Amino acid sequence: MDLQWMAWTWPTATFFAAIALILAGMTVWEIASPTVGRRGFLPMATTRGDRLFLGLLGSAYIHLAWLAVSEASLWIAFGISIVWTAVVMKVG
């Protein structure tokens, strides 16, 4: 049986390193300043961690949808994802 390993490219490694740094930063922020649930445009009360998770999840769906319906550069989907996550974190 031949095992197949994932080929780590620099963009892939950078992506996962950025997610790890964001999670570490959110942990430090939570310890320094505990969050309180609040309600924004999302239909539920959320904390900072909830909004980060929803922002990242939404970004994944944006990228998948972009790949499904467009042949344009994935950098456009990346820009849309950054805006989406910023809006969710700020007013979600």
Backbone as CSV, one residue per row, in Angstrom:
resi,resn,N_x,N_y,N_z,CA_x,CA_y,CA_z,C_x,C_y,C_z
1,MET,0.845,-1.173,0.000,0.000,0.000,0.000,0.894,1.241,0.000
2,ASP,0.646,2.110,-0.946,1.428,3.339,-1.093,0.687,4.499,-0.412
3,LEU,1.330,5.110,0.558,0.720,6.243,1.258,0.932,7.528,0.477
4,GLN,-0.108,8.312,0.384,-0.028,9.617,-0.282,-0.004,10.699,0.790
5,TRP,0.912,11.624,0.675,1.025,12.718,1.635,0.628,14.019,0.962
6,MET,0.094,14.912,1.761,-0.302,16.221,1.236,0.947,17.027,0.894
7,ALA,0.935,17.645,-0.260,2.057,18.488,-0.669,1.851,19.883,-0.081
8,TRP,2.675,20.254,0.875,2.572,21.564,1.509,3.291,22.593,0.655
9,THR,2.527,23.528,0.161,3.117,24.637,-0.574,3.249,25.810,0.393
10,TRP,4.009,26.821,-0.002,4.161,27.992,0.863,2.836,28.694,1.133
11,PRO,1.970,28.883,0.141,0.670,29.507,0.449,-0.157,28.696,1.452
12,THR,-0.124,27.351,1.318,-0.875,26.508,2.246,-0.310,26.614,3.654
13,ALA,0.989,26.529,3.772,1.629,26.643,5.080,1.390,28.016,5.690
14,THR,1.443,29.055,4.878,1.193,30.413,5.364,-0.239,30.555,5.856
15,PHE,-1.184,29.981,5.128,-2.589,30.025,5.523,-2.782,29.396,6.900
16,PHE,-2.270,28.191,7.089,-2.455,27.514,8.368,-1.682,28.193,9.497
17,ALA,-0.529,28.745,9.197,0.220,29.502,10.205,-0.556,30.757,10.616
18,ALA,-1.187,31.421,9.645,-1.985,32.617,9.955,-3.178,32.256,10.830
19,ILE,-3.850,31.145,10.547,-4.973,30.714,11.381,-4.485,30.411,12.798
20,ALA,-3.339,29.752,12.933,-2.786,29.460,14.261,-2.455,30.746,15.013
21,LEU,-1.875,31.724,14.325,-1.566,33.006,14.967,-2.835,33.754,15.377
22,ILE,-3.857,33.712,14.540,-5.130,34.359,14.881,-5.727,33.709,16.126
23,LEU,-5.707,32.383,16.189,-6.256,31.685,17.348,-5.452,31.989,18.611
24,ALA,-4.134,32.047,18.484,-3.298,32.393,19.640,-3.584,33.824,20.099
25,GLY,-3.705,34.735,19.141,-4.019,36.124,19.475,-5.373,36.259,20.142
26,MET,-6.366,35.518,19.640,-7.696,35.556,20.248,-7.665,34.989,21.666
27,THR,-6.842,33.975,21.898,-6.715,33.402,23.241,-6.133,34.424,24.208
28,VAL,-5.068,35.092,23.790,-4.454,36.126,24.639,-5.450,37.256,24.892
29,TRP,-6.165,37.688,23.855,-7.155,38.755,23.989,-8.257,38.344,24.966
30,GLU,-8.704,37.087,24.879,-9.765,36.600,25.762,-9.295,36.559,27.213
31,ILE,-8.052,36.171,27.436,-7.516,36.137,28.801,-7.371,37.554,29.346
32,ALA,-6.890,38.465,28.515,-6.677,39.844,28.953,-7.989,40.597,29.139
33,SER,-8.970,40.320,28.301,-10.240,41.038,28.338,-11.378,40.073,28.002
34,PRO,-11.939,39.414,29.028,-13.015,38.452,28.752,-14.174,39.103,27.994
35,THR,-14.698,38.361,27.055,-15.760,38.887,26.207,-17.139,38.640,26.820
36,VAL,-18.075,39.446,26.419,-19.469,39.299,26.818,-20.271,39.109,25.533
37,GLY,-21.210,38.180,25.566,-22.031,37.962,24.381,-22.804,39.232,24.021
38,ARG,-22.883,39.513,22.737,-23.665,40.665,22.271,-24.396,40.275,21.006
39,ARG,-25.375,41.072,20.692,-26.195,40.773,19.526,-25.989,41.846,18.471
40,GLY,-25.673,41.411,17.258,-25.519,42.312,16.125,-26.511,41.917,15.052
41,PHE,-26.062,41.869,13.803,-26.971,41.483,12.726,-27.174,39.966,12.659
42,LEU,-26.316,39.209,13.333,-26.511,37.757,13.383,-27.699,37.459,14.297
43,PRO,-28.465,36.418,14.004,-29.702,36.169,14.756,-29.489,35.498,16.113
44,MET,-28.347,35.750,16.744,-28.062,35.159,18.051,-27.016,36.006,18.755
45,ALA,-26.938,35.861,20.057,-25.883,36.542,20.803,-24.577,35.793,20.554
46,THR,-23.505,36.535,20.260,-22.224,35.905,19.947,-21.094,36.550,20.731
47,THR,-20.038,35.783,20.935,-18.808,36.290,21.532,-17.799,36.529,20.409
48,ARG,-16.631,37.077,20.758,-15.587,37.294,19.743,-15.205,35.996,19.058
49,GLY,-15.041,34.933,19.840,-14.667,33.640,19.278,-15.726,33.097,18.335
50,ASP,-16.992,33.271,18.711,-18.089,32.844,17.830,-18.024,33.591,16.511
51,ARG,-17.828,34.902,16.587,-17.801,35.711,15.364,-16.592,35.357,14.500
52,LEU,-15.437,35.070,15.133,-14.268,34.642,14.360,-14.571,33.330,13.640
53,PHE,-15.151,32.372,14.350,-15.481,31.089,13.744,-16.442,31.274,12.574
54,LEU,-17.495,32.073,12.767,-18.460,32.305,11.694,-17.828,33.046,10.519
55,GLY,-16.914,33.967,10.806,-16.204,34.662,9.733,-15.338,33.721,8.920
56,LEU,-14.599,32.840,9.603,-13.746,31.877,8.895,-14.577,30.847,8.133
57,LEU,-15.672,30.402,8.738,-16.548,29.451,8.061,-17.165,30.086,6.816
58,GLY,-17.621,31.322,6.950,-18.170,32.035,5.799,-17.124,32.224,4.715
59,SER,-15.895,32.502,5.111,-14.809,32.663,4.144,-14.563,31.375,3.363
60,ALA,-14.629,30.255,4.049,-14.455,28.968,3.365,-15.556,28.765,2.329
61,TYR,-16.795,29.080,2.701,-17.907,28.937,1.747,-17.771,29.912,0.581
62,ILE,-17.307,31.117,0.851,-17.088,32.087,-0.227,-16.072,31.535,-1.223
63,HIS,-14.978,30.976,-0.714,-13.957,30.420,-1.602,-14.496,29.234,-2.404
64,LEU,-15.230,28.342,-1.743,-15.785,27.194,-2.458,-16.782,27.629,-3.526
65,ALA,-17.630,28.578,-3.196,-18.596,29.074,-4.176,-17.878,29.753,-5.337
66,TRP,-16.830,30.508,-5.021,-16.070,31.188,-6.069,-15.452,30.167,-7.030
67,LEU,-14.887,29.112,-6.474,-14.293,28.076,-7.320,-15.345,27.381,-8.174
68,ALA,-16.570,27.259,-7.651,-17.633,26.569,-8.377,-18.205,27.396,-9.519
69,VAL,-18.262,28.721,-9.361,-18.990,29.521,-10.348,-18.121,30.485,-11.156
70,SER,-16.843,30.593,-10.829,-16.029,31.588,-11.516,-14.659,31.025,-11.880
71,GLU,-14.122,31.555,-12.954,-12.753,31.199,-13.333,-11.810,32.364,-13.079
72,ALA,-12.335,33.421,-12.486,-11.516,34.596,-12.183,-10.548,34.262,-11.044
73,SER,-9.633,35.159,-10.813,-8.605,34.953,-9.805,-9.196,34.708,-8.418
74,LEU,-8.604,33.776,-7.712,-9.041,33.469,-6.357,-8.721,34.608,-5.390
75,TRP,-7.851,35.526,-5.794,-7.538,36.683,-4.948,-8.769,37.563,-4.745
76,ILE,-9.678,37.566,-5.707,-10.915,38.335,-5.551,-11.751,37.726,-4.423
77,ALA,-11.868,36.401,-4.408,-12.585,35.719,-3.326,-11.902,35.984,-1.993
78,PHE,-10.583,36.037,-1.997,-9.837,36.338,-0.772,-10.210,37.726,-0.254
79,GLY,-10.277,38.701,-1.146,-10.663,40.054,-0.742,-12.075,40.101,-0.188
80,ILE,-12.990,39.403,-0.838,-14.365,39.337,-0.355,-14.403,38.682,1.020
81,SER,-13.601,37.637,1.209,-13.559,36.941,2.492,-13.036,37.829,3.613
82,ILE,-12.029,38.637,3.306,-11.491,39.551,4.311,-12.566,40.550,4.732
83,VAL,-13.285,41.083,3.754,-14.364,42.037,4.059,-15.446,41.347,4.892
84,TRP,-15.850,40.150,4.491,-16.876,39.404,5.215,-16.462,39.193,6.669
85,THR,-15.243,38.694,6.887,-14.788,38.428,8.246,-14.706,39.713,9.067
86,ALA,-14.252,40.789,8.466,-14.169,42.074,9.182,-15.563,42.554,9.585
87,VAL,-16.540,42.425,8.690,-17.907,42.866,9.004,-18.492,42.012,10.118
88,VAL,-18.305,40.693,10.044,-18.831,39.815,11.090,-18.172,40.117,12.431
89,MET,-16.860,40.318,12.426,-16.166,40.605,13.685,-16.594,41.956,14.269
90,LYS,-16.838,42.923,13.441,-17.154,44.277,13.919,-18.615,44.425,14.329
91,VAL,-19.551,44.025,13.469,-20.958,44.295,13.736,-21.815,43.040,13.834
92,GLY,-21.205,41.876,13.716,-21.973,40.629,13.775,-22.386,40.354,15.149
